[in-house]
């Protein structure tokens, strides 16, 4: 992907790049894509299929904010995340265990020693409000893949200003979902 000069200036020294330095396209599924700006502390994934799992308020954290299944869609976006708190990083995980767990949110780690994704927003809020001197602007939450191969890493950016929308793909209402067993899927 080639970036125009303005986009490159905006993207800055984001760490969400591939091995060639090109930005990684991220995805966000929502049951209601009728907004103009992302809220703070939203989740993004590099896996578009995983993002599609959140097109319903029943499967999306958006239901906490009163979102309804009004206009489901998956956004493709670029994320500017220059200093991510990486829950896979042993030093970050130790800091989380020592300063966050048992004090904020649910404060527990999974069997892999990683926080559950539902803790992600609590971690982002805690870092932004109680540890601003550390300079983090995003949280990378990785629970590890489940038996179905789901739950890829997710990034939570602290500000909607860190998100640039590339496209919005809306499912065609009334059309059956593709059959994953069909060869053309």
Secondary structure by P-SEA (a helix, b strand, c coil): ccccaaaaaaacccccccccccbbbbbbbbccccccccccbbbbbcccccccccccccccccccccccccbbbbbbbccccccccccccaaaaaaaaaccccccccccccccccccccaaaaaaaaaacccccccccbbbbbccccccccccbbbbbcccccccccbbbbccccccccccccccc
